[in-house]
Amino acid sequence: MAWIVLVLSGVLEAVWATALGRAEGFTKLVPSIVFLVALVCSMLGLAYAVKTLPTGTTYAIWVGIGATLTVAYGMFSGTEPVSLAKVLLIIGLIGCVIGLKLVHDGS
C-alpha cells in the first residue's frame, strides 16, 4: 500500500509544481487552490509512505516521479522546449526510479 500511495503522491507533486507555475505568485485563485490542495495531499502521502519505506528511497522516488511528470507535461503542453537530450535524461530518470524500487524489493 505504501508504494501505491508514494506513486500517487509523486503524481500530486507534479500537479502542485505545475499549478505553482500557473498561479503567477498566487495572484490566480484556481491554480493557487489546486497548488495548496495538491501540496497538502502530496505531503500527507509522502509522510504515510515514509513510515514503512526507507526515507532516502522514498524521497528520491517521490521527487523522480514529480520531476519526470512535470517536465513531460511541460514538453507535451508546449511550455517546455523538447530536445533529444531532455527526453533521454527523463528516460534515465524513470530508469533510476524503477531501479530504486527493484533494489528495495531485492533487499
N, C-alpha and C positions, 0 to 999 in steps of 0.2 A: 504494500500500500504506500509506503514512504516513497518508492520510486515513481509511482504514478503521480502523487502529489508534487514531487520535485519537478517532474516534467511539466505539469500544469503551471507550477509557479514560474518556471523558466519562460513559458509562453506568456504569462502575465507580465513578466519583466519586459518583454518586447512590447507589449501593449502600453505599459506605463512610459517606457522610453520614447515610443512614437508619440504618445499623447503629450508628453512633456514638450517635445519639439513643436507640436501644433498649438500648444497653449499660449505661445508667444508671451512668456513671462507672466503667466497666469492672468492674462488680460482677456482670454476667451473662456467663457464659462463651461461649455460642454467638454472640450478637451481637458480642462482643469479638473473637472469632476471625474472623468474617465481616468486621468492620471492618479488621483487620490485613491479611488476605489481599487484600481488595479495594483497600485503600490502596496496598499494595506493587505490585500488578498495574497499578493506575491510573497510578501514578508511573512505572513502567517503560515503559508505553505512551506516556505524555506525553514522556518522555525520548527514546524512539525517534522520535516524530513531530517533535520539535523539531530533530532532526538535519538534516531536509530541508525543513522548513517554517519560515517566519518565527516567531520566538519570541512576539511580541505577538499575532499572529493565532492561533497555536496555543493559547496560554494563554486568550485570550478565548473561543475556540470550546469548549475543554475545560470552562471554568467555565460557559459558557452552557448547554451540554448537561447538565452535572451539576446546575446550579441549576434548570433547567426540569423535569427529571425528578424531582428531589427534591420540589419544590413540587407538581407534578402528582400524584405518588404520595401525598403528604400529603393533598391535597384528595380524591383518589379513596378513600383509606382512612379518611377522616373525622378525621384528626388535625390537619388544617389547614383553617381556615374557607375556604369558597368564596365568592367575590364576583365580580361582573362586572368590576370594576376589575382584580382579580388575573388573571382569565382573559385580559383584553385585554392586560395587561402581559406575561404569559407568551407570548402570540401575538407581541407585539412583540419579545420576546427571541429567539424562534425565527426571526423575520424577520431580525434582526440577525446571527444565526449563519449563516443562509443567505446573507445579503448579504456577509459576510466571505469566505465560500467563493467566491462568484461574483466578487468583486473580485480575490481571489487568482488565480483561473483566468484572469481577463481581463488580468492584468499580464504 
